[in-house]
Amino acid sequence: MNNATNPRQRIFVVGLILIGVIIVFFFGLRTIRAFRQFHGHRPPPPFAEHIETDVELIRDWMTLSYISITYGLPPHLLSDTLDIPPRRSEKKSLKQLNDEYFPEEPGIVLEKVKIAILAKQSIATAVPSSTSLPESNP
């Protein structure tokens, strides 16, 4: 019996190894890309437990629906503020929306969203003029 391997077997084994390397390379690149886009963000809070108030935590990878839930806003408020259609924009990040609707003004979507949230928060925390505040005793 001949100990030398058949040239066809050798080509077959080398081909399988190359296919395996290509598959590992392809999924490795996808994993690296997904990890880069992750940016260590937190999952959205449960609906009733906590509403975020610090707008400086907003990043351009966030979506309008994520921000709406996190900051306790009506879903349409942010799309109305940006004057964009809500159905086409709810799953896009702020960066994607900025690139699509305001390509000449980098970062404008992020700033408009922050301003809208701050305005909504100031309205929600404003004390009505008819309400009297209790006097503090020294």
trRosetta pair geometry for C-beta under 8 A, 3 or more apart (Angstrom, degrees):
i j d omega theta_ij theta_ji phi_ij phi_ji
5 9 5.2 -110 174 77 103 123
5 10 5.4 116 111 -56 123 97
6 9 4.3 87 66 3 94 106
6 10 7.0 -164 90 -9 50 83
7 10 5.5 -52 -147 35 36 115
7 11 6.4 36 155 -18 67 104
8 11 5.8 -53 -148 37 32 110
8 12 6.2 35 151 -21 64 108
9 12 5.5 -55 -147 37 32 115
9 13 6.2 30 156 -18 67 106
10 13 5.9 -54 -146 37 29 108
10 14 6.3 26 156 -15 64 109
11 14 5.8 -56 -144 41 29 109
11 15 6.1 34 154 -22 64 109
12 15 5.7 -56 -149 36 27 114
12 16 6.5 27 154 -18 63 104
13 16 5.8 -53 -149 35 31 110
13 17 6.4 32 152 -18 64 105
14 17 5.7 -53 -148 37 32 113
14 18 6.4 34 153 -19 65 105
15 18 5.7 -54 -147 36 31 111
15 19 6.4 31 154 -18 65 104
16 19 5.7 -52 -147 36 32 111
16 20 6.4 35 153 -19 64 106
17 20 5.6 -55 -151 37 32 114
17 21 6.4 32 152 -20 66 104
18 21 5.7 -51 -146 35 33 111
18 22 6.4 34 154 -19 65 105
19 22 5.7 -53 -148 36 31 112
19 23 6.4 32 153 -19 64 105
20 23 5.8 -55 -148 36 31 110
20 24 6.3 29 155 -16 66 106
21 24 5.8 -55 -146 39 31 110
21 25 6.1 33 154 -21 65 109
22 25 5.7 -55 -145 38 29 113
22 26 6.2 32 156 -22 64 107
23 26 5.8 -53 -145 34 29 112
23 27 6.4 13 163 -3 64 109
24 27 6.4 -64 -144 46 26 98
24 28 5.8 33 156 -26 64 114
25 28 5.6 -57 -143 36 25 116
25 29 6.5 26 158 -19 62 104
26 29 6.1 -59 -156 33 26 108
26 30 6.7 23 150 -15 62 107
27 30 5.3 -49 -145 37 40 115
27 31 6.3 45 153 -22 67 102
28 31 5.7 -53 -149 34 31 112
28 32 6.5 31 153 -17 65 104
29 32 5.7 -52 -146 37 33 111
29 33 6.3 34 154 -19 65 106
30 33 5.7 -54 -147 37 31 112
30 34 6.3 29 155 -17 65 106
31 34 5.8 -55 -146 38 30 109
31 35 6.2 31 154 -20 65 107
32 35 5.7 -55 -147 37 30 112
32 36 6.4 33 154 -22 64 104
33 36 5.8 -53 -150 32 31 112
33 37 6.6 22 155 -12 64 108
34 37 5.9 -61 -149 41 32 106
34 38 6.5 49 150 -42 64 99
35 38 5.5 -41 -153 9 34 122
36 39 7.9 23 160 -53 39 71
37 61 6.7 152 -172 -136 75 133
38 41 6.9 -145 172 17 59 84
39 59 6.8 -159 131 136 154 163
39 61 5.7 162 21 14 146 159
41 59 7.2 -130 -91 42 116 137
41 61 6.9 -139 -45 89 142 127
41 62 7.5 160 -132 -80 150 86
44 66 5.8 -144 -74 -148 121 76
44 69 4.9 27 -171 105 143 129
44 70 5.4 -114 -135 -70 91 86
45 49 5.7 -129 168 72 109 103
45 50 4.4 -96 -170 65 158 97
45 51 7.5 -146 72 -80 142 30
45 52 7.1 157 1 -36 132 92
45 69 7.7 -179 54 139 69 94
45 70 6.4 102 19 -124 93 65
46 49 4.5 62 68 6 102 118
46 50 7.5 79 53 24 72 78
47 69 7.2 -79 -102 -158 70 95
51 70 7.6 119 -151 157 54 41
51 71 6.4 66 -175 -161 88 28
51 72 3.9 -15 -130 -24 128 130
52 57 6.5 -95 -178 60 138 141
52 70 4.9 -5 19 160 125 92
52 71 5.5 -63 68 -87 90 63
53 71 7.5 115 -93 -134 34 83
53 121 6.3 109 -147 -127 90 143
54 57 5.0 76 99 -10 101 107
55 58 5.5 -23 -173 -2 62 118
55 71 7.9 38 -93 -106 76 138
55 113 8.0 173 -156 117 111 79
55 114 4.3 113 164 -142 132 86
55 117 5.1 155 -97 83 118 131
55 118 5.9 -60 -22 -55 154 91
56 114 7.9 58 -72 -130 42 128
58 62 6.0 -94 -157 33 73 149
58 67 6.3 38 -123 -115 113 118
58 94 7.7 71 164 -28 104 159
58 110 6.6 163 120 -156 112 87
58 113 6.3 -160 170 108 158 122
58 114 6.0 -160 47 -80 143 90
58 117 7.6 163 -46 9 146 155
59 62 5.5 115 65 -15 70 100
59 94 7.7 176 116 35 41 129
59 110 7.9 -31 -172 -126 20 124
60 93 6.3 69 151 155 63 110
60 94 4.6 -115 -144 77 58 107
60 95 4.0 74 159 -53 113 95
60 98 7.2 -43 -146 5 116 137
60 107 7.6 -81 -83 -112 129 66
60 109 7.8 95 -128 80 90 107
60 110 5.4 -58 -84 -73 86 127
61 93 5.1 -51 -155 -141 34 136
61 94 7.5 -21 12 31 11 89
61 95 6.7 -1 -78 2 43 119
62 66 4.9 -131 -166 84 88 129
62 67 5.4 93 142 -55 128 95
62 70 7.9 -60 -155 14 137 147
62 93 6.5 108 62 -143 23 80
62 94 5.9 24 66 -13 74 109
63 66 4.5 98 54 5 80 104
63 67 7.0 -150 92 -3 42 86
63 90 6.7 55 166 163 118 46
63 91 5.9 -29 -139 -148 146 25
63 92 6.4 130 -126 72 93 28
63 93 5.8 -74 -77 -94 65 45
63 94 7.6 -166 -105 -34 25 67
64 67 5.8 -56 -146 40 32 109
64 68 6.0 39 153 -26 66 107
64 75 7.8 88 135 -164 101 68
64 78 4.7 -173 -149 94 107 138
64 79 6.1 66 -178 -56 162 84
64 86 7.8 -129 107 -141 151 75
64 89 5.9 44 5 129 141 98
64 90 5.7 -94 66 -126 109 48
64 92 7.7 26 -1 63 98 71
64 94 7.6 120 -59 -77 70 76
64 97 7.6 73 -41 -49 109 154
64 113 7.7 -138 -109 -114 78 128
65 68 5.4 -49 -143 34 32 117
65 69 6.5 29 158 -15 64 104
65 75 6.7 7 -114 -135 74 100
65 90 4.8 54 -42 -174 113 91
65 91 7.1 -2 10 -77 127 49
66 69 6.1 -59 -153 38 28 106
66 70 6.1 21 155 -16 65 115
67 70 5.7 -59 -138 43 29 110
67 71 5.8 -2 171 8 68 115
67 73 7.2 -5 126 32 80 129
67 78 6.4 87 88 -72 125 160
67 94 8.0 63 -34 -58 140 115
67 113 6.4 -25 170 -176 167 131
67 117 7.5 -101 171 -72 113 132
68 71 6.8 -70 -134 51 16 88
68 73 4.7 -100 -139 69 64 94
68 74 7.2 -63 -154 102 111 20
68 75 5.0 60 -174 -107 160 54
68 77 7.2 146 -116 44 100 99
68 78 6.2 -118 -71 1 96 126
69 72 7.7 21 -177 -71 26 38
71 117 5.4 -55 -178 -135 159 123
71 120 8.0 94 144 80 119 135
73 77 4.9 -101 168 46 114 140
73 78 6.6 84 114 -34 147 97
73 117 6.8 -90 -63 -109 138 82
73 120 6.2 47 -112 128 106 171
74 77 4.7 108 66 -29 87 105
75 78 7.9 -67 180 27 36 94
75 79 7.8 8 146 6 67 113
75 86 7.1 84 138 -161 95 135
75 90 7.6 6 -174 -117 110 118
76 79 5.8 -71 -155 50 51 104
76 80 5.4 51 151 -26 84 111
76 86 5.7 -55 -117 -82 72 150
77 80 5.9 -63 -149 38 24 110
77 81 6.3 27 155 -23 63 108
77 116 6.5 154 149 163 101 127
77 120 6.8 36 -179 -79 153 144
78 81 5.4 -49 -146 32 33 115
78 82 6.4 19 159 -6 65 107
78 113 5.8 22 -141 -122 112 92
78 116 6.2 144 -108 96 64 154
79 82 5.9 -60 -145 47 32 102
79 84 5.5 -100 -157 72 79 79
79 85 7.0 -34 -176 128 127 16
79 86 3.9 155 70 -89 173 79
79 89 5.7 147 -112 68 110 133
79 90 7.6 -41 -62 -72 132 74
80 83 7.1 25 -175 -77 34 46
80 86 7.9 -6 -42 -62 67 109
81 112 5.9 161 141 156 110 105
81 113 7.1 128 94 -97 141 49
81 116 4.1 -24 -118 -91 163 146
82 89 7.6 -160 81 169 141 168
82 97 6.9 -7 179 163 160 135
82 101 7.1 82 164 98 112 160
82 109 6.2 26 -119 -131 129 87
82 112 5.9 118 -90 110 77 143
82 113 7.5 -4 -58 -67 111 81
84 88 7.5 -107 159 73 97 101
84 89 5.1 75 122 -46 123 155
84 97 6.6 -162 32 -156 177 113
84 101 5.6 -72 -92 -87 126 159
85 88 4.7 50 88 24 113 107
85 89 6.3 146 82 -9 61 104
86 89 6.2 -84 -142 48 26 99
86 90 6.1 42 171 -55 70 99
87 90 6.7 -34 -141 -5 22 112
88 92 7.7 8 141 -10 64 127
89 92 5.3 -70 -152 36 55 114
89 97 5.7 57 -147 -103 111 117
92 96 4.1 -120 -176 91 102 128
92 97 5.2 127 111 -55 121 83
92 100 7.3 -22 174 4 159 142
93 96 4.7 99 53 6 77 101
93 97 7.0 -141 96 -3 42 86
94 97 5.6 -54 -148 39 34 112
94 98 6.1 38 152 -23 66 105
94 109 4.9 178 -172 114 87 120
94 110 5.2 91 151 -75 143 76
94 113 6.4 -80 -117 -8 131 151
95 98 5.6 -52 -146 35 31 113
95 99 6.3 29 155 -17 65 106
95 109 7.8 -168 -78 61 22 132
96 99 5.8 -54 -146 38 30 110
96 100 6.2 24 156 -16 65 112
97 100 5.8 -61 -144 41 29 108
97 101 5.8 -14 174 16 69 115
97 102 7.9 27 133 20 70 95
97 109 5.0 134 97 -132 108 162
98 101 7.0 -71 -125 53 18 82
98 102 5.3 -54 -154 63 59 99
98 103 7.6 118 144 -87 63 40
98 105 7.5 -114 -162 90 95 75
98 106 6.7 72 158 -140 132 44
98 107 6.8 44 -142 -51 154 15
98 108 6.3 144 -131 49 103 75
98 109 4.1 -127 -74 7 90 123
98 110 7.1 -19 -63 -17 137 82
99 103 5.8 41 -160 -99 45 82
100 103 7.5 117 -11 -55 2 91
101 109 7.3 97 64 -75 113 120
102 105 4.5 -50 166 54 111 101
102 108 4.9 -92 139 59 156 129
102 109 6.2 173 36 -45 131 91
105 108 3.9 24 128 -27 118 136
107 110 5.2 -52 -162 40 65 116
107 111 6.0 63 143 -20 84 104
108 111 5.7 -58 -148 41 35 110
108 112 6.1 35 156 -20 70 107
109 112 5.8 -54 -143 37 30 110
109 113 6.3 31 156 -20 64 106
110 113 5.9 -56 -149 35 27 111
110 114 6.5 27 154 -18 63 107
111 114 5.7 -55 -149 36 32 112
111 115 6.3 30 155 -18 66 107
112 115 5.7 -55 -146 38 31 111
112 116 6.2 33 155 -21 65 106
113 116 5.8 -54 -146 36 30 111
113 117 6.4 28 156 -17 64 106
114 117 5.9 -58 -149 37 29 108
114 118 6.3 27 155 -16 65 108
115 118 5.8 -55 -146 39 31 110
115 119 6.2 32 154 -20 65 106
116 119 5.7 -54 -147 36 29 112
116 120 6.3 28 154 -18 64 106
117 120 5.7 -55 -147 38 32 110
117 121 6.2 31 154 -18 66 107
118 121 5.7 -55 -145 38 30 111
118 122 6.3 30 156 -20 65 105
119 122 5.9 -54 -146 35 30 108
119 123 6.6 29 154 -18 63 105
120 123 5.8 -55 -151 35 32 111
120 124 6.3 28 153 -17 65 110
121 124 5.6 -57 -144 40 33 110
121 125 6.1 12 162 -5 68 113
122 125 6.2 -64 -137 47 28 98
122 126 6.2 49 157 -48 63 98
123 126 5.8 -39 -147 5 28 118
127 131 5.5 -115 177 70 92 126
127 133 7.0 9 -178 -67 160 106
128 131 4.7 93 68 -5 87 106
